[in-house]
Structure formats: C-alpha cells, structure tokens
C-alpha cells in the first residue's frame, strides 16, 4: 500500500498519535469485508445501487436529439450537419 505508507510518512511528524493508530489498525482498515455477497441477487442489487449513485453525476449528451441521424450515417462537422454535394 504505497498510498497508505505515503500518508503515514507525510503526516506522521505532525500527527503521531493519529498515524500510529492508523498504522496499528492497517489490516482492519484495508480489509474488504461483506456478508452474503456471493448470490446473484446481492450482486445485482449492489450494481443497481452503484448505477443509481453514479447517475446523479451523469449529464445528457450534447445533441442527443440527433442520435438517430448519426446512426443513419449522416455526418456532422463541429456539431453542424454536413450536406451531401450533388454529383
């Protein structure tokens, strides 16, 4: 844990008691413990909750109303529809 050691080195002189406590409890702090995480239902629930949380920070694509045109193969240059030239 390079980041953890870096933190201890950076703040050890200023906060010796706090960093000592963190160093003493390193294994417990960095352990990943979950109960009943192995069923399909619990994993789907965790992924769903993660998506709900991430959704709050998502933003709509610019020009989302024109996605259908883009799928049809119409080209855009700098957000402006490029007109086909007659042959």
HUTA-V541434 format. One record per residue. N is the residue number from 0. RES is the residue in one small letter. SS is DSSP state (H for helix, E for strand, C for the rest). D_FIRST is the distance of its C-alpha to the first C-alpha in Angstrom with 1 decimal. Layout:
n:res:ss:d_first
N:RES:SS:D_FIRST
N:RES:SS:D_FIRST
This chain:
n:res:ss:d_first
0:x:C:0.0
1:x:H:3.8
2:x:H:5.6
3:x:H:5.3
4:x:H:6.3
5:x:H:8.6
6:x:H:10.1
7:x:H:10.9
8:x:H:12.4
9:x:H:14.3
10:x:H:15.8
11:x:C:16.0
12:x:C:19.5
13:x:C:20.9
14:x:C:19.7
15:x:H:19.1
16:x:H:20.1
17:x:H:17.9
18:x:H:14.7
19:x:H:15.9
20:x:H:16.4
21:x:H:12.9
22:x:H:11.5
23:x:H:14.2
24:x:C:13.6
25:x:H:9.8
26:x:H:10.8
27:x:H:13.5
28:x:H:11.8
29:x:H:9.2
30:x:C:12.0
31:x:C:14.2
32:x:C:17.7
33:x:C:20.9
34:x:C:24.5
35:x:C:26.9
36:x:C:24.7
37:x:C:26.4
38:x:C:29.8
39:x:H:30.8
40:x:H:32.0
41:x:H:28.8
42:x:H:26.8
43:x:H:29.6
44:x:H:29.6
45:x:H:25.9
46:x:H:26.4
47:x:H:29.6
48:x:H:28.0
49:x:H:25.2
50:x:H:28.0
51:x:H:30.0
52:x:H:27.3
53:x:H:26.6
54:x:H:30.4
55:x:C:30.7
56:x:C:29.1
57:x:C:30.9
58:x:C:34.0
59:x:C:37.1
60:x:C:37.6
61:x:C:40.1
62:x:C:43.4
63:x:H:42.6
64:x:H:46.3
65:x:H:46.8
66:x:H:44.4
67:x:H:47.5
68:x:H:49.1
69:x:H:45.9
70:x:H:45.9
71:x:C:49.5
72:x:C:48.7
73:x:C:50.0
74:x:C:48.3
75:x:E:47.2
76:x:E:46.7
77:x:C:44.8
78:x:C:45.4
79:x:E:49.2
80:x:E:50.9
81:x:C:52.2
82:x:C:55.8
83:x:C:57.1
84:x:C:59.9
85:x:C:63.2
86:x:C:64.2
